[in-house]
Amino acid sequence: MERVEKSLFALSVLSLVLLLLSLVLSATLNNSMISVIILFFMALLIVFGLTYFFVHILIKIGLLDSDLDGIIRDSDWYPSLSRLQFILWTFLIGFVYVWFLLLNVWLAHCGDIDFKKLEWETILGLPDNLLLLMGITSLTTVASKGLSSFKYSTRQKPSKLPPLGTMLLENQIPSVGRYQMFLWTCIGTLTYFVLVVTAVSRFHASCGNIIEIPDCPQVLLGLMGISQGAYLGGKSISKSSGITAIIPAPGIMDRSITIFGPNFGPNKGVVLFNETEVKPSEWTNGMIKIDRLPQIELDSNDNICNVRVVNGSEITPPYEYEISPLKNLVPLQKILSTDTIE
């Protein structure tokens, strides 16, 4: 049994145990707070279970690795801040929705109320600001994915993944817009969770009453919108690097080459020849030198190789570069000097 399947089985057993425990305690102790706490953990386990089930399906169909790295990372394998905020808000709002649904069903059950007479539109509905917040987070994630696909290239999973801290960097430089979005995402989720718990603690859980999901404060909604707008704006106007020329052309294996282009960055990265990583000998913002071109698997038809520069959270678009399969050729100067001597 895989790790995800074991987790699903354990969550199912725990959900069943807590369900039985909540029924026993509510019938024997008649303590509303105990039932509220048990329903809290039941809602948490339901959301976790649905999340693991979704991940399990993605792993089975091959869209996700078993180590779950693809959940928070983009196609270039760098951590995505937009995905992080989307996952946090989705999980929190989903948990609150399930918790309040269970609370209202429990209140109606212990009050012997006919379920047909319940205000289901109120129980199953979400406040306007909360719906708007979900729309903002979804729009930010989609827009960020579009910008990333336009500016960055897709590559295979590297042996060493970039650390999570790189989600706060833009072109290897700390980004104020990214930090602002990260900060207000953490503050926003924590603040809303405190508001939810406060609303439940102040609610007099008398049977027959209905408890409504708290709305997101207007100020918090505005701050989230501003921070996510700044994040997308900074990402869209940031300078992207790209290869403009490689000398000599075509290249020869086991020989040196020089790569030219703007905005490679101040810190040394790596160069990808197809999926072969090569560490350069010299690196500047506009020039990269490689002393020895390695053996690279080429297409037998045209000998074309896709070259990309990887530096921090940015990968340049692929540059088609022809590489001659010949190697260990005698230099032209040596041939000319030999002819002269003869």
C-alpha positions in Angstrom: 0.0 0.0 0.0 1.4 3.4 -1.0 2.0 6.2 1.5 -1.0 8.2 0.2 -3.3 5.1 0.4 -2.2 4.5 4.0 -2.9 8.1 4.9 -6.4 7.8 3.3 -7.1 4.6 5.3 -5.9 6.2 8.5 -8.0 9.3 8.0 -11.1 7.2 7.2 -10.7 5.2 10.4 -10.1 8.4 12.5 -13.2 10.0 10.9 -15.3 7.0 11.8 -14.0 6.9 15.4 -14.6 10.6 15.9 -18.1 10.3 14.5 -19.0 7.6 17.0 -17.3 9.5 19.8 -19.3 12.7 19.0 -22.6 10.8 19.0 -21.8 9.1 22.3 -20.6 12.3 24.1 -23.5 14.4 22.8 -26.0 11.8 24.0 -24.4 11.2 27.5 -22.8 14.5 28.5 -25.2 16.9 26.7 -22.3 19.4 26.5 -22.6 21.6 23.5 -18.9 22.7 23.6 -17.7 19.2 23.4 -19.8 18.6 20.3 -18.5 21.8 18.7 -14.9 20.7 19.3 -15.5 17.2 17.9 -17.3 18.6 14.9 -14.2 20.9 14.4 -11.9 17.9 14.1 -14.4 16.0 12.0 -14.5 18.9 9.5 -10.7 19.0 9.5 -10.4 15.3 8.8 -13.0 15.5 6.0 -11.1 18.2 4.2 -7.8 16.5 4.7 -9.3 13.3 3.4 -10.7 14.9 0.3 -7.3 16.6 -0.3 -5.4 13.3 0.0 -8.0 11.6 -2.3 -7.4 14.3 -4.9 -3.7 14.0 -4.6 -3.9 10.2 -4.8 -5.8 10.4 -8.1 -3.2 12.8 -9.6 -0.4 10.4 -8.6 -2.2 7.4 -10.1 -2.7 9.1 -13.5 0.9 10.3 -13.5 0.4 14.1 -13.1 2.1 14.3 -9.7 5.1 12.6 -8.1 4.7 10.6 -4.9 6.7 13.2 -3.0 4.1 15.9 -3.8 6.6 18.4 -5.1 4.3 19.4 -8.0 1.6 20.8 -5.8 3.3 24.0 -4.9 5.8 24.2 -7.8 5.4 25.5 -11.3 6.5 23.7 -14.5 10.0 25.1 -14.0 10.1 23.4 -10.5 10.4 26.7 -8.7 8.0 27.2 -5.8 5.0 29.4 -6.7 3.7 32.0 -4.3 0.4 32.3 -6.1 -0.1 28.5 -5.7 0.7 28.8 -2.0 -1.9 31.5 -1.3 -4.5 29.7 -3.4 -4.0 26.4 -1.5 -4.1 28.1 2.0 -7.3 30.1 1.3 -9.0 27.1 -0.5 -8.2 24.8 2.4 -9.2 27.3 5.1 -12.5 28.3 3.4 -13.3 24.7 2.6 -12.7 23.7 6.2 -14.9 26.5 7.6 -17.7 25.6 5.2 -17.7 22.0 6.2 -17.4 22.8 9.9 -20.4 25.2 9.9 -22.4 22.8 7.8 -21.9 20.1 10.4 -22.7 22.6 13.2 -26.0 23.6 11.7 -27.0 20.0 11.0 -26.2 19.1 14.6 -28.1 22.1 15.9 -31.1 21.1 13.8 -30.9 17.4 14.9 -30.7 18.1 18.6 -33.6 20.6 18.3 -35.8 18.1 16.5 -36.3 20.5 13.6 -37.6 19.3 10.3 -34.8 19.6 7.8 -37.2 20.7 5.1 -37.9 23.9 7.1 -34.3 24.9 7.5 -33.0 28.0 5.7 -30.7 26.0 3.4 -29.8 29.0 1.3 -28.3 30.6 4.4 -26.7 27.4 5.7 -25.1 26.5 2.3 -24.3 30.0 1.2 -21.1 32.0 1.5 -20.8 35.7 2.3 -20.2 38.1 -0.6 -16.7 39.2 0.5 -15.6 35.6 1.0 -16.8 34.7 -2.5 -15.0 37.8 -3.9 -11.8 36.8 -2.0 -11.9 33.3 -3.6 -12.3 34.9 -7.0 -9.3 37.1 -6.4 -7.1 34.2 -5.3 -8.2 32.1 -8.3 -7.6 35.0 -10.7 -4.2 35.7 -9.3 -3.2 32.0 -9.7 -4.4 31.8 -13.3 -2.7 35.2 -14.2 0.5 34.2 -12.6 0.5 30.9 -14.4 0.0 32.7 -17.7 2.9 35.1 -17.0 5.2 32.2 -16.0 4.5 30.2 -19.1 5.3 33.3 -21.2 8.5 34.3 -19.4 9.9 31.0 -18.1 10.5 27.7 -19.8 9.4 24.2 -18.8 12.1 21.7 -17.8 12.5 18.3 -16.3 12.7 17.8 -12.6 16.2 18.7 -11.4 18.1 16.5 -9.0 18.1 19.3 -6.4 15.0 21.3 -6.1 15.2 25.1 -5.5 14.4 26.0 -1.9 11.0 27.3 -0.9 12.5 30.7 -0.1 13.0 31.4 -3.8 9.3 32.2 -4.1 10.1 35.6 -2.5 12.8 36.4 -5.2 12.4 37.8 -8.7 15.5 37.4 -10.8 17.4 36.4 -7.7 16.6 39.7 -6.0 14.3 40.0 -3.1 10.9 41.3 -4.3 8.9 43.7 -2.2 5.7 42.8 -4.0 6.2 39.1 -3.4 7.0 39.7 0.3 3.9 41.9 0.6 1.7 39.2 -0.9 3.2 36.5 1.3 2.8 38.6 4.4 -0.8 39.5 3.9 -1.7 36.0 2.9 -0.4 34.7 6.2 -2.0 37.6 8.2 -5.3 37.2 6.2 -5.7 33.5 6.7 -4.8 33.7 10.4 -7.1 36.7 11.0 -10.0 35.1 9.3 -9.5 31.8 11.3 -9.5 33.8 14.5 -12.7 35.6 13.4 -14.3 32.2 12.8 -13.3 30.7 16.1 -14.5 33.9 17.9 -17.9 33.7 16.2 -18.3 30.1 17.2 -17.2 30.8 20.8 -19.7 33.7 21.1 -22.5 31.8 19.6 -25.0 30.4 22.1 -25.4 26.8 20.8 -29.0 26.4 21.6 -30.8 23.7 19.7 -32.7 25.1 16.7 -30.5 28.1 16.1 -28.5 28.6 12.9 -24.9 29.9 12.9 -23.8 31.7 9.7 -20.3 31.8 8.3 -18.5 35.0 9.2 -17.8 37.3 6.3 -14.3 38.5 5.4 -13.7 42.1 6.6 -13.7 44.8 3.9 -10.3 46.1 5.0 -8.7 42.6 4.8 -10.3 42.1 1.3 -8.8 45.3 0.1 -5.4 44.6 1.4 -5.4 41.2 -0.2 -6.4 42.7 -3.5 -3.7 45.4 -3.4 -1.0 42.9 -2.4 -1.9 40.4 -5.2 -2.1 43.2 -7.7 1.3 44.4 -6.7 2.6 40.8 -7.0 1.2 40.4 -10.6 2.4 43.9 -11.6 6.0 43.3 -10.4 6.1 39.9 -12.1 4.8 41.3 -15.4 7.3 44.2 -15.6 10.4 42.3 -14.3 13.2 42.0 -16.9 13.6 38.6 -18.3 16.9 37.2 -19.6 17.4 35.5 -22.9 20.2 34.2 -25.1 20.9 36.4 -28.2 24.0 34.6 -29.6 26.3 31.7 -29.1 29.8 31.7 -30.5 31.1 29.7 -32.4 28.3 28.5 -34.5 28.0 25.6 -35.0 29.6 24.4 -31.8 32.0 21.5 -31.4 32.0 19.0 -28.6 34.9 19.2 -26.2 35.6 22.8 -27.3 34.8 26.1 -25.6 31.8 28.3 -26.4 30.6 31.8 -25.3 27.0 32.7 -24.7 25.7 36.3 -25.0 22.5 37.8 -23.8 21.0 40.4 -21.3 20.2 40.0 -17.6 21.8 36.6 -16.8 22.1 37.9 -13.3 25.1 38.6 -11.0 25.3 35.1 -9.4 26.5 32.1 -11.3 23.9 29.6 -12.4 24.0 26.6 -14.9 23.4 26.1 -18.6 21.1 23.4 -19.9 22.0 21.7 -23.2 18.7 19.8 -23.7 18.6 18.3 -20.2 22.4 18.2 -19.6 23.5 20.6 -16.9 26.8 22.4 -17.5 28.6 24.7 -15.0 30.2 27.7 -16.7 33.8 28.8 -16.1 32.9 32.5 -16.4 29.7 34.3 -15.7 28.7 38.0 -16.1 25.4 39.7 -16.5 25.8 39.6 -20.3 28.2 36.8 -21.1 28.7 33.2 -20.1 31.8 31.1 -21.1 32.0 27.3 -21.0 35.5 25.9 -21.4 34.4 22.5 -22.6 31.2 21.5 -24.4 30.2 18.1 -23.0 28.9 15.1 -24.9 25.2 15.7 -25.6 22.6 13.5 -27.1 21.5 15.2 -30.4 18.8 14.6 -32.9 20.5 12.6 -35.7 18.7 14.6 -38.3 19.7 18.2 -37.6 22.1 18.2 -34.6 20.1 20.9 -32.9 20.2 21.4 -29.2 18.0 23.6 -27.0 20.2 25.8 -24.8 18.7 27.5 -21.7 20.3 29.5 -18.9 19.1 28.7 -15.4 19.7 31.4 -12.7 17.7 31.5 -9.5 14.0 31.5 -10.2 14.3 32.3 -13.9 15.0 30.1 -16.9 15.6 31.6 -20.3 13.5 30.5 -23.3 15.2 27.8 -25.4 17.8 28.9 -27.9 18.3 26.5 -30.9 22.0 25.8 -31.3 23.6 23.5 -33.8 26.4 21.3 -32.4 28.7 19.3 -34.6 29.0 15.7 -33.5 32.7 15.8 -34.5 35.3 16.1 -31.8 39.0 16.1 -31.2 39.5 17.9 -34.5 43.0 19.2 -35.3 43.0 23.0 -34.8 43.2 25.1 -38.0 46.3 26.9 -36.8 48.1 23.6 -36.4 47.2 22.4 -39.9 48.5 25.7 -41.4 51.7 25.6 -39.4 52.3 22.0 -40.6 51.7 22.9 -44.2 54.1 25.8 -43.9 56.9 23.6 -42.5 56.5 21.1 -45.4 
